[in-house]
Amino acid sequence: MDTGETITLLFLRDDGKQEEVHLTHHTVTEARDVVQGILRSGGGLYVKTEIRRAGQLIETIENKVAL
């Protein structure tokens, strides 16, 4: 379980604004779970989320509800 570096979640809102969340002591799998929970509870506010570590894109998750 690699939890060495901070994971950044970059949420893109439907109005074009971006919001960052920084997770420490989390795995990428845990970060995905956090993203899915926020996208479900956000009511379509967020269009997609990028999961990044050390500035590198790991994964992009699109919100199926917002599309």
Contacts in CASP RR format, 6 or more apart in sequence:
PFRMAT RR
TARGET T0000
AUTHOR 0000-0000-0000
METHOD contacts of the structure
MODEL  1
MDTGETITLLFLRDDGKQEEVHLTHHTVTEARDVVQGILRSGGGLYVKTE
IRRAGQLIETIENKVAL
1 27 0 8 1.000
2 27 0 8 1.000
3 24 0 8 1.000
3 25 0 8 1.000
3 26 0 8 1.000
3 27 0 8 1.000
4 25 0 8 1.000
5 53 0 8 1.000
5 54 0 8 1.000
6 22 0 8 1.000
6 23 0 8 1.000
6 24 0 8 1.000
6 53 0 8 1.000
7 22 0 8 1.000
7 23 0 8 1.000
7 24 0 8 1.000
7 26 0 8 1.000
7 28 0 8 1.000
7 31 0 8 1.000
7 51 0 8 1.000
7 52 0 8 1.000
7 53 0 8 1.000
7 58 0 8 1.000
8 20 0 8 1.000
8 21 0 8 1.000
8 22 0 8 1.000
8 23 0 8 1.000
8 51 0 8 1.000
8 52 0 8 1.000
8 53 0 8 1.000
8 55 0 8 1.000
9 20 0 8 1.000
9 21 0 8 1.000
9 22 0 8 1.000
9 23 0 8 1.000
9 31 0 8 1.000
9 34 0 8 1.000
9 35 0 8 1.000
9 49 0 8 1.000
9 50 0 8 1.000
9 51 0 8 1.000
9 52 0 8 1.000
10 18 0 8 1.000
10 19 0 8 1.000
10 20 0 8 1.000
10 49 0 8 1.000
10 50 0 8 1.000
10 52 0 8 1.000
11 18 0 8 1.000
11 19 0 8 1.000
11 20 0 8 1.000
11 21 0 8 1.000
11 38 0 8 1.000
11 46 0 8 1.000
11 48 0 8 1.000
11 49 0 8 1.000
12 18 0 8 1.000
12 46 0 8 1.000
12 47 0 8 1.000
12 48 0 8 1.000
12 49 0 8 1.000
12 50 0 8 1.000
13 19 0 8 1.000
13 45 0 8 1.000
13 46 0 8 1.000
13 47 0 8 1.000
14 44 0 8 1.000
14 45 0 8 1.000
14 46 0 8 1.000
14 47 0 8 1.000
14 66 0 8 1.000
16 47 0 8 1.000
21 34 0 8 1.000
23 30 0 8 1.000
23 31 0 8 1.000
23 34 0 8 1.000
26 34 0 8 1.000
28 51 0 8 1.000
28 53 0 8 1.000
28 58 0 8 1.000
28 59 0 8 1.000
31 51 0 8 1.000
32 51 0 8 1.000
32 59 0 8 1.000
32 61 0 8 1.000
35 49 0 8 1.000
35 51 0 8 1.000
35 61 0 8 1.000
36 61 0 8 1.000
38 46 0 8 1.000
38 49 0 8 1.000
39 46 0 8 1.000
39 49 0 8 1.000
39 61 0 8 1.000
39 63 0 8 1.000
39 65 0 8 1.000
40 65 0 8 1.000
43 65 0 8 1.000
43 66 0 8 1.000
44 63 0 8 1.000
44 65 0 8 1.000
44 66 0 8 1.000
45 66 0 8 1.000
46 63 0 8 1.000
46 66 0 8 1.000
47 62 0 8 1.000
47 63 0 8 1.000
47 66 0 8 1.000
47 67 0 8 1.000
48 60 0 8 1.000
48 61 0 8 1.000
48 62 0 8 1.000
48 63 0 8 1.000
48 66 0 8 1.000
49 60 0 8 1.000
49 61 0 8 1.000
49 63 0 8 1.000
50 57 0 8 1.000
50 59 0 8 1.000
50 60 0 8 1.000
51 57 0 8 1.000
51 58 0 8 1.000
51 59 0 8 1.000
51 60 0 8 1.000
51 61 0 8 1.000
52 58 0 8 1.000
END
